Amino acid sequence: MNPPDYRVAVYTGSFDPPTLGHLNVIERASRLVDRLVVGVGINPEKQPLFSPQERVELLRQITAPLGNVEVEAFEGLAVAFVRRCGARVMIRGVRPLTDIQAEITMMQANRQLDPEVETVFLMADAKYAHVSSSLIKQIAPLADDEALARFVPRQIIPALRAKIPLQRSQTADLPAQVDEI
């Protein structure tokens, strides 16, 4: 049993793949609580790039330096997972302001499901506001590893490349200079 002032929070998401924005929220949230559980949600209706276990492992790699962070996969309602973790606080990472409307709707639904669970919104730092897992999936075939490292932790680039190889440029085989005929 944890002491009454022991603070536990849960940050849930799909993390497919984890981005620097996710890591930014995890690092900042971990400083606010004694224990942070990162919950990798399993949505059977989605076709993820990485399996739940792969996402858990990737997140464990990038959060290893953070001594109070644990990573687990879960199915079902996020508020139920929060309670199973012994928490009463759910962290939600927010990127652009357009996320706010959907997040508030989700927060209100979660309050109806469990009024004891509070939602705390953390804005990703401005330099990560545009970074999403969907963006990573779009640019990965076209961006080299140095470019990708601006959006995802370097440790996950090999796993990302195994799923989405870098495509050679269509113009890579053209001569540097084309003479007129």
C-alpha positions in Angstrom: 0.0 0.0 0.0 1.3 3.4 -0.9 1.4 6.2 1.6 -1.5 8.7 1.3 0.7 11.4 -0.2 2.2 9.1 -2.8 1.2 10.5 -6.2 0.5 8.2 -9.1 -0.6 9.3 -12.6 -1.3 7.5 -15.8 -0.5 8.8 -19.3 -2.4 6.8 -22.0 -2.1 6.8 -25.8 -1.5 4.6 -28.8 2.2 5.7 -29.2 2.4 4.2 -32.7 5.2 5.2 -32.9 6.4 7.1 -29.9 7.5 10.6 -30.8 9.6 13.3 -29.2 6.3 15.0 -28.3 5.2 11.9 -26.3 8.6 11.8 -24.6 8.4 15.5 -23.8 5.1 15.0 -22.0 6.3 11.8 -20.3 9.4 13.6 -19.0 7.5 16.6 -17.7 4.7 14.4 -16.2 7.3 12.2 -14.4 8.5 15.3 -12.5 5.0 16.0 -11.2 4.4 12.6 -9.6 6.1 9.8 -7.6 5.1 7.1 -10.2 4.0 7.6 -13.8 2.5 4.7 -15.7 2.5 5.0 -19.5 -0.4 3.0 -20.8 -0.2 1.7 -24.3 -3.8 1.4 -25.5 -4.9 -1.5 -27.6 -7.6 -0.6 -30.1 -8.7 -3.7 -32.0 -10.4 -1.5 -34.7 -7.0 0.1 -35.7 -4.2 -1.4 -37.8 -1.1 -0.2 -35.9 2.4 0.0 -37.3 3.8 -1.6 -34.2 2.3 -4.4 -32.0 1.3 -3.5 -28.5 4.4 -5.3 -27.1 6.7 -3.6 -29.6 5.3 -0.2 -28.5 5.8 -1.1 -24.8 9.4 -2.1 -25.5 10.1 1.1 -27.5 8.7 3.2 -24.7 10.7 1.3 -22.1 13.8 2.0 -24.1 13.2 5.8 -24.3 12.0 6.1 -20.7 14.7 4.0 -19.1 16.6 7.0 -17.7 13.4 8.1 -15.9 13.4 6.0 -12.7 9.7 6.5 -11.8 8.2 5.6 -15.2 6.6 2.2 -16.0 5.1 1.1 -19.3 2.2 -1.3 -19.7 -0.2 -2.3 -22.5 -3.9 -2.2 -21.7 -7.3 -2.9 -23.3 -10.6 -1.4 -22.4 -11.4 1.9 -20.8 -8.6 4.2 -19.9 -10.3 5.2 -16.6 -10.5 1.6 -15.6 -6.8 1.2 -16.4 -6.0 4.3 -14.3 -7.8 2.7 -11.3 -6.0 -0.6 -11.8 -2.8 1.3 -11.6 -3.8 2.7 -8.2 -4.0 6.2 -9.7 -6.6 9.0 -9.7 -4.9 11.2 -12.2 -4.9 10.8 -16.0 -2.4 12.8 -18.0 -3.4 13.8 -21.5 -0.8 15.3 -23.9 -2.2 18.0 -26.0 -0.5 19.3 -29.2 -2.3 22.0 -31.2 -5.4 23.8 -29.9 -7.5 21.7 -32.3 -6.9 18.7 -29.9 -8.6 20.5 -27.0 -12.2 20.0 -28.2 -11.7 16.2 -28.6 -9.8 16.0 -25.3 -12.5 17.9 -23.4 -15.2 15.6 -24.8 -13.1 12.6 -23.7 -12.5 14.1 -20.2 -16.2 14.7 -19.7 -17.0 11.1 -20.7 -14.3 9.9 -18.3 -15.7 12.0 -15.5 -19.1 10.3 -16.1 -17.4 6.9 -16.0 -15.4 7.6 -12.9 -15.8 11.0 -11.1 -12.8 10.2 -8.9 -10.3 10.3 -11.8 -9.0 13.8 -12.6 -7.6 14.6 -16.0 -4.6 16.9 -16.3 -3.7 18.3 -19.7 0.0 18.9 -20.6 0.8 20.9 -23.7 3.7 19.5 -25.6 6.5 22.0 -25.9 6.0 24.3 -28.9 8.7 22.7 -31.0 6.7 19.4 -30.8 3.2 20.9 -31.3 3.1 19.7 -35.0 4.5 16.2 -34.3 2.1 13.3 -34.4 2.5 9.5 -35.0 0.5 10.0 -38.3 3.1 12.6 -39.5 5.9 10.2 -38.7 4.3 7.4 -40.8 3.9 9.9 -43.7 7.5 11.2 -43.7 9.4 8.1 -42.6 9.7 6.7 -46.2 11.1 10.1 -47.4 13.1 11.4 -44.6 16.6 10.2 -43.8 17.5 9.2 -40.2 18.9 12.6 -39.3 15.6 14.3 -40.4 13.6 11.6 -38.5 15.6 12.3 -35.3 13.9 15.8 -35.2 10.6 14.0 -34.6 11.3 10.7 -32.9 13.9 9.5 -30.3 17.0 8.2 -32.0 16.6 4.8 -30.2 13.5 4.0 -32.1 14.7 4.8 -35.6 16.0 1.3 -36.3 12.7 -0.2 -35.4 10.9 2.4 -37.4 13.2 1.7 -40.4 12.4 -2.0 -40.1 8.7 -1.2 -40.6 9.1 1.7 -43.0 12.3 1.7 -45.0 13.7 4.8 -46.5 12.7 5.0 -50.2 15.3 6.1 -52.7 14.5 9.4 -54.2 13.0 9.2 -57.7 15.6 11.7 -58.8 18.6 10.0 -57.1 19.7 8.3 -60.4 19.4 11.4 -62.5 22.6 13.1 -63.5 23.5 16.3 -61.6 23.3 18.2 -64.8 21.2 17.5 -67.9 22.4 19.0 -71.1 19.8 20.2 -73.6 19.4 17.9 -76.6 
